[in-house]
Amino acid sequence: MNIEVELISNETIKPSSPTPDHLRHYPLSFLDQLCTKHYNPLIFFYELNGDHNIAEISNKIKKSLSEVLTLYYPLAGRVKNDRFVDCNDEGVYYSVARVISTYHLSDAIKNPLPSELCKFLPFELHPLTEFALGVQLNVFEHGGIAVGLCISHQLADALSCVIFARTWVAVARGEVDSLPRPEFVSARLFPFMDDPGFKPSANMSKTTLTKRFVFKASALETIRQKYDKERTECQKRRTSRYEALSAFLSSRFAAAMRDEHSAESKTLYAAILPVNLRPRLDPPLPEYSFGNLSRCGLTTLRFTPGPEEYSYETVRQIREGIRQVDKGYLEKVQQGEDSHMKFLREYARKLTSEGGQLISFCFSSLCRFPLYEADFGWGEPVWVSSATLCFNNLVAFMDTKTGNGIEAYIALKDEHMAKLEADQDFLKAVNSPVGC
């Protein structure tokens, strides 16, 4: 079913108190420079039990948003020359929309289409507008609301978005004093570079097809056991959900693309693995440190048809790729060098010159983040979703409502998606897929 959303109103929400003069200049960091210029989306769906006045709900959202912006003051400013934020309190975008009467909240939850979910958001995800943050309140005429949130990836990574949302709902409940204040240290740790040697939006694609697939807890356990068969006694730690699902999907993606690359060709696959830097820095940073504080581990993989596709070696390589983001790597990043991405680009050039190809897959995760704690005062969300993704060969993991399963948002080219959905091993592991 296609969603029809009618915009009712929009306005600019400014911080409830002015940003002090000494905080007006917020420099971007080297890590901010490396991030693509698109919005990170989150959509929170709420069933409203009993009588709820939408005007009061909207006012509560606006008031709490105005108050939380005094803590997250860069979001109410404007990026200048891609170098710094003028924290001028010009504000953020807020809109209210009506979902047509034939479409129910239950429809959005039971049959979620990533492309349709974008209609609950205040902006298109790419390119960025002048606003670093936007919120849209979507009202279902038969009951329920959806709060769509967009935060510029130029300023914030996924964890920053989640922590912002947690602080925002705490403000709405009058509990902000129980939470720590955000810290803004990214530019000091990772200073801005005049020439980072990287165009962050170069790999974005408008031809990407995004679909959402659900892996139940039982299916995840089966996948984990499959990879753990070869685990030795000295390898005591079990394969994690993230490691197992990343390894499994890598193998299925490779199978979907295998027909395009003959057996004689030198095709190598790379798994790109985003890592939260906060606990890895010395000293570690608290989770409420705001900004882009993540980088990517990298590992190369080879797959051959048959049972060996599910080798524990694949999991070990993914684990080692994550471990590469260590003290030595972070020191290089602080000096303005992203050695992993440099290696990826150079290796791809080398393979191409030899008649081969390097194909990369990226696996991002919001699992174990407190998304379902986002209670503004009218109850916890019944569902939290993402939307379409802006890159090919990208996967975003999110917990199911119970926290035991994983929802995977997968972005591939049309022809690769069709082959993935025909893959019998993949189909055995997922519920019936739904997508755009």
C-alpha positions in Angstrom: 0.0 0.0 0.0 1.3 3.4 -0.9 1.4 6.0 1.9 -0.1 9.4 1.3 1.0 12.1 3.7 -0.3 15.6 3.7 1.7 18.4 5.2 -0.3 20.5 7.6 2.2 23.0 9.0 5.9 23.6 9.3 8.0 26.0 11.3 11.4 26.6 12.7 12.1 25.7 16.4 14.9 27.7 18.1 16.7 26.9 21.3 14.9 28.0 24.5 17.9 30.0 25.6 20.6 31.6 23.5 24.0 29.9 22.9 26.8 31.7 24.8 29.2 33.6 22.7 32.2 31.4 23.5 30.3 28.4 22.0 29.2 30.0 18.8 32.0 28.6 16.7 31.9 24.8 16.5 34.7 23.4 14.3 34.2 20.3 12.3 36.6 17.4 12.8 38.6 15.3 10.4 36.1 12.5 11.0 33.2 14.9 10.1 35.0 15.6 6.9 35.1 11.9 6.0 31.3 11.5 6.4 28.9 11.6 3.6 26.5 14.5 3.4 23.1 12.9 4.0 20.7 12.5 6.9 20.6 9.7 9.4 16.9 8.7 9.7 14.9 7.3 12.7 11.2 6.9 12.9 9.4 6.2 16.2 5.9 4.7 16.0 3.5 5.1 18.9 0.0 3.7 19.6 -2.0 6.2 21.6 -4.2 4.5 24.1 -7.0 6.6 25.5 -7.7 10.2 24.8 -4.7 12.2 23.4 -4.9 15.7 22.1 -2.7 16.0 19.1 -2.2 19.8 19.6 -0.9 19.0 23.1 1.4 16.3 21.8 2.8 18.7 19.1 3.3 21.4 21.7 5.2 19.0 24.0 7.4 17.9 21.1 8.2 21.5 20.2 8.8 22.6 23.7 11.1 19.7 24.5 12.9 20.1 21.2 13.5 23.8 22.0 14.9 22.9 25.4 17.2 20.0 24.2 18.7 22.3 21.6 20.3 24.3 24.4 22.4 21.2 25.1 22.9 20.2 21.4 23.4 23.7 20.2 25.4 22.9 17.0 22.2 21.3 15.6 20.5 24.6 15.7 23.3 26.3 13.8 24.4 26.4 10.2 27.4 24.7 8.6 29.7 27.3 6.9 32.1 26.3 4.1 32.1 22.7 5.3 34.6 23.8 8.0 32.6 24.8 11.1 29.1 25.4 12.4 28.0 28.9 13.2 25.9 28.2 16.3 23.6 31.1 15.6 20.4 29.6 17.0 18.6 29.9 13.7 16.9 26.7 14.7 15.7 23.3 13.3 12.9 22.3 11.0 9.6 21.0 12.5 6.5 19.9 10.5 3.2 18.2 11.2 1.6 15.9 8.6 -1.6 14.0 8.3 -1.6 10.4 7.1 -4.6 9.7 4.9 -7.5 8.0 6.6 -7.3 4.7 4.7 -3.8 4.1 6.0 -3.5 2.8 9.6 -0.6 2.7 12.0 -0.8 -1.1 11.9 -0.2 -1.0 8.1 3.1 0.8 8.6 4.2 -1.7 11.2 3.0 -4.9 9.5 4.1 -4.1 6.0 6.9 -1.6 6.2 8.3 -0.4 2.8 11.6 1.5 3.2 10.8 3.9 0.4 7.4 4.6 1.8 8.7 5.1 5.3 10.7 8.1 3.9 7.3 10.0 3.7 7.3 10.1 7.5 10.6 12.1 7.5 10.9 15.9 7.2 13.5 15.8 4.4 14.8 13.7 1.6 17.9 11.9 2.9 20.2 13.4 0.3 21.3 16.1 -0.3 21.4 18.0 2.9 19.4 21.2 3.4 20.4 24.2 5.5 19.0 22.4 8.6 21.2 20.0 10.6 18.1 18.5 12.2 14.5 18.0 11.3 11.4 16.5 13.0 8.1 15.5 11.5 5.0 14.6 13.6 2.8 12.2 11.5 -0.8 11.8 12.7 -2.8 8.7 11.8 -6.5 9.6 11.7 -7.4 6.2 13.2 -5.1 6.6 16.1 -1.3 6.7 16.6 1.6 8.9 15.6 5.0 8.5 14.0 7.8 10.9 14.9 10.4 11.1 12.1 13.8 12.4 12.9 16.6 13.4 10.6 20.1 14.4 11.8 22.9 15.4 9.4 25.6 12.7 9.2 28.0 15.6 8.6 27.7 16.4 12.3 26.7 13.1 14.0 27.2 9.4 13.8 24.5 6.8 14.6 25.2 6.7 18.4 25.1 10.5 18.6 21.6 10.3 17.0 20.4 7.7 19.5 21.8 9.6 22.5 20.2 12.8 21.2 16.9 11.1 21.0 17.3 9.6 24.5 18.1 13.0 25.9 15.2 14.6 24.0 12.6 12.3 25.4 14.1 12.7 28.9 13.6 16.5 28.5 10.0 15.8 27.5 9.4 13.8 30.6 11.1 16.3 32.8 13.9 14.0 33.7 16.9 15.6 31.9 18.7 16.2 35.2 19.2 12.5 35.5 21.2 12.3 32.2 24.8 13.5 31.5 25.3 16.4 29.3 26.8 15.9 25.8 30.5 16.5 25.3 32.0 18.1 22.1 35.6 17.0 21.8 35.8 15.5 18.4 37.6 18.4 16.7 40.2 18.5 19.4 41.0 14.8 19.1 40.7 14.7 15.3 41.6 18.1 13.9 40.2 19.4 10.7 42.4 18.7 7.6 42.7 21.2 4.7 42.9 18.4 2.2 41.6 15.1 3.5 42.1 13.6 0.0 38.6 12.1 0.0 35.2 13.1 -1.4 32.7 11.7 1.1 29.7 11.7 -1.2 31.5 10.1 -4.2 30.0 6.6 -3.6 26.4 7.6 -3.0 23.9 6.1 -5.4 20.3 7.0 -6.4 19.9 3.6 -8.1 20.0 1.8 -4.8 17.1 -0.5 -3.9 16.5 -1.0 -0.2 14.5 -3.8 1.3 13.9 -4.9 4.9 14.3 -8.5 6.1 13.7 -9.9 9.5 15.9 -12.6 11.1 14.2 -14.2 14.0 16.1 -15.2 17.1 15.9 -18.9 16.1 17.3 -18.2 12.6 20.1 -16.2 14.1 21.0 -19.0 16.4 21.0 -21.4 13.5 23.4 -19.2 11.6 25.7 -18.8 14.6 25.8 -22.5 15.2 26.7 -23.1 11.5 29.7 -20.8 11.9 30.7 -22.1 15.3 31.0 -25.7 14.1 34.7 -25.2 13.4 35.4 -23.1 16.5 38.2 -24.7 18.5 38.6 -24.9 22.3 41.1 -22.1 22.3 38.6 -19.9 20.6 36.3 -19.6 23.6 34.2 -16.6 22.6 31.1 -17.5 20.6 30.3 -15.9 17.3 28.2 -12.8 18.0 25.0 -12.0 16.2 26.7 -9.2 14.3 29.7 -11.4 13.2 27.5 -14.3 12.1 25.0 -12.2 10.2 27.7 -10.2 8.5 29.5 -13.3 7.5 26.3 -15.0 6.3 25.1 -12.0 4.2 28.6 -11.5 2.7 28.5 -15.1 1.4 25.0 -14.7 0.0 25.9 -11.3 -1.6 28.9 -13.0 -3.2 26.7 -15.8 -4.5 24.3 -13.3 -6.0 27.1 -11.6 -7.8 29.0 -14.7 -8.8 27.5 -15.0 -12.3 28.9 -11.7 -13.3 32.5 -12.7 -12.5 33.9 -15.8 -14.0 35.8 -18.3 -11.9 39.0 -17.2 -13.6 38.6 -13.6 -12.6 40.4 -12.2 -9.6 37.3 -11.1 -7.6 37.9 -10.3 -4.0 35.3 -9.2 -1.5 35.8 -6.7 1.4 33.7 -6.3 4.5 33.7 -2.8 5.8 32.8 -2.8 9.5 32.0 0.5 11.3 33.4 0.7 14.8 32.5 3.0 17.7 35.8 4.8 18.7 34.6 6.1 22.1 35.6 3.0 24.2 38.8 2.5 22.1 40.4 5.9 22.7 42.9 6.4 25.5 41.3 7.6 27.8 37.9 6.3 26.6 35.2 8.8 25.8 31.7 8.5 27.4 28.9 7.4 25.0 27.3 10.8 25.1 30.3 12.4 23.3 28.7 14.0 20.3 29.9 14.0 16.7 31.3 11.5 14.3 33.4 9.2 16.5 33.4 6.0 14.4 35.7 4.5 11.8 35.7 1.3 9.8 37.5 -1.9 10.2 38.3 -3.7 7.0 38.8 -7.3 6.0 39.0 -9.1 2.7 37.1 -12.3 2.0 37.1 -15.0 -0.6 34.2 -17.4 -1.2 33.9 -20.6 -3.1 30.6 -22.4 -3.6 29.7 -25.2 -1.1 29.8 -25.8 2.6 33.1 -23.9 3.0 31.2 -20.7 2.4 30.1 -21.0 6.1 33.6 -21.4 7.5 34.5 -20.1 10.9 37.5 -18.5 9.2 35.1 -15.9 7.7 33.9 -15.0 11.2 37.5 -14.8 12.4 38.5 -12.5 9.6 35.5 -10.2 10.4 36.5 -10.2 14.1 40.1 -9.4 13.1 38.9 -6.6 10.8 37.2 -5.0 13.8 40.2 -5.5 16.0 42.4 -3.5 13.5 40.7 -0.4 14.9 43.3 -0.2 17.7 45.5 2.3 19.3 48.0 2.4 16.4 45.2 2.9 13.9 43.6 5.7 15.9 46.9 7.5 16.1 47.1 7.5 12.3 43.5 8.8 12.1 44.3 11.6 14.6 47.2 12.6 12.2 44.7 12.8 9.4 45.2 9.4 7.8 42.5 6.8 7.3 44.8 3.9 6.5 42.1 1.3 6.0 40.2 3.3 3.3 43.5 4.2 1.7 44.3 0.5 1.5 40.9 -0.3 0.0 41.3 2.3 -2.7 44.8 1.2 -3.6 44.0 -2.5 -3.6 41.0 -1.8 -5.8 43.2 0.0 -8.3 45.7 -2.8 -8.3 43.1 -5.5 -8.9 41.5 -3.5 -11.7 44.9 -3.1 -13.4 45.3 -6.9 -13.2 41.8 -7.6 -14.6 40.2 -8.3 -11.3 37.7 -6.6 -9.1 37.2 -5.7 -5.5 33.6 -5.6 -4.2 32.9 -4.2 -0.8 30.0 -4.7 1.6 29.4 -2.4 4.6 27.6 -3.7 7.8 26.4 -1.0 10.1 24.5 -1.8 13.4 22.2 0.0 15.8 21.6 -3.2 17.7 21.8 -3.0 21.5 21.1 0.7 21.4 18.2 2.0 23.6 15.9 2.9 20.7 12.8 1.4 22.3 13.3 3.5 25.5 12.1 6.6 23.6 9.1 7.4 25.7 8.0 11.1 25.5 5.3 10.4 28.1 2.8 8.5 26.0 4.5 5.1 26.2 7.4 3.4 24.5 7.3 3.1 20.7 5.7 0.0 19.2 8.3 0.0 16.5 11.4 2.0 15.5 12.5 2.0 11.9 15.1 3.2 9.5 14.3 4.1 5.9 16.0 3.8 2.5 19.8 3.7 2.4 21.9 5.9 0.2 24.6 3.4 -0.8 24.8 0.2 -2.7 26.0 -2.9 -0.9 25.1 -1.4 2.5 23.4 -3.2 5.4 21.9 -1.6 8.5 21.0 -3.9 11.5 18.4 -2.9 14.0 16.9 -4.9 16.9 13.4 -6.2 16.7 11.0 -5.0 19.4 11.8 -8.0 21.5 15.5 -7.4 21.1 16.1 -11.0 20.2 15.8 -10.8 16.4 17.4 -8.5 13.9 15.9 -6.4 11.2 18.3 -5.9 8.3 17.9 -3.0 5.9 19.7 -4.1 2.8 20.6 -1.9 -0.2 21.7 -3.5 -3.5 21.3 -2.9 -7.2 18.0 -4.2 -8.6 19.6 -7.2 -10.3 21.6 -8.3 -7.2 18.5 -7.9 -5.0 16.6 -10.2 -7.3 19.3 -12.8 -7.1 19.5 -12.5 -3.3 15.7 -13.0 -3.0 16.0 -16.2 -5.1 18.8 -17.6 -2.9 17.5 -20.6 -1.1 19.9 -20.3 1.9 18.9 -16.7 2.3 15.2 -17.4 2.1 15.4 -20.1 4.7 16.8 -17.6 7.2 14.4 -14.7 6.7 10.8 -14.0 7.1 8.9 -13.1 3.9 10.7 -10.0 2.7 9.0 -6.7 2.2 10.5 -3.6 0.6 10.3 -0.9 -1.9 
